[in-house]
Amino acid sequence: MADVSAGSVHNKVLARDAALLKDTVREAGALALSLFGTELKNWTKGASSPVSEADIAVNDLLESRLRSATPDYGWLSEESVDDEARLGKHLVWIVDPIDGTRGYLAGREDWCVSVALVEGASPVLAAVFAPASDEFFFAVRGQGAARNDVPVYATPGTELDFSRMAGPKPLVERLGKPSEEVVLHPRIGSLALRLCRVAQGSLDAAFAGGQSRDWDLAAANLIVQEANGTMTTLSGDAISYNRREVAHGALVAAGRDRHARIVEHFRNRPLS
């Protein structure tokens, strides 16, 4: 009986957090859209990663709303100094205020706000909002995924259509050389949005090159999973979040059967 009660409390908390996440990400997206196309201060962090005052403003809004409502949760964001106290938290917000900043600054629409709530090492709530194209992806673990409140599903089957795959060209072409008349899918600057295109069925598969981070992946991972897809390393290993090291190697997302075929291909032809 105690277990049932604990489960009921957990479900109520999850429902509360889901409503909080939806409202907050929509507000954050509206802020990002209001600054889109304006003159923004921007700079480079690390080797080549662009960041702008819009990234910081959106991050501040998300952190203020989410952390004030859930003070006991951990926090990991691309635009916040990493606090390793998150490693001791059972529930952690993982945030990319603007995924695809380069496209955002260039005036393209392939950017989004991406936020996940991770329990243990796995996402349980996910929101990916692309305000420029008015697309809101949302998922709750075990309850399916939706785009603008309409359920979405990854495409079934195992065939490999190179025109319906996105990601680094060398990775895609390791599945085989496309014929000359096949045009690879245009690059999608936001990795989270690229993966969500698999969840909605407009792409059959998407790859992430090495050095993606938790904040690029966590929300989209759950959305793909809840859309009858699978997202793993190229060798088929599950992705764990909220670890000390937040960088990941090459990854693939696709509908379950196609994903299995792709992973089998890479297992037989491992990266050198």
Secondary structure as UniProt FT lines:
FT   HELIX           2..35
FT   TURN            36..37
FT   STRAND          42..45
FT   TURN            46..48
FT   STRAND          49..52
FT   HELIX           53..69
FT   TURN            71..72
FT   STRAND          74..77
FT   TURN            78..79
FT   HELIX           84..88
FT   STRAND          91..99
FT   HELIX           101..106
FT   STRAND          112..119
FT   TURN            120..121
FT   STRAND          122..130
FT   HELIX           131..133
FT   STRAND          135..140
FT   TURN            141..142
FT   STRAND          145..147
FT   TURN            148..149
FT   STRAND          150..151
FT   HELIX           162..164
FT   STRAND          165..166
FT   HELIX           169..173
FT   TURN            174..175
FT   TURN            180..181
FT   HELIX           191..199
FT   TURN            200..201
FT   STRAND          205..208
FT   TURN            210..211
FT   STRAND          212..213
FT   HELIX           214..226
FT   TURN            227..228
FT   STRAND          229..233
FT   TURN            234..235
FT   STRAND          247..248
FT   STRAND          251..255
FT   HELIX           256..268
//
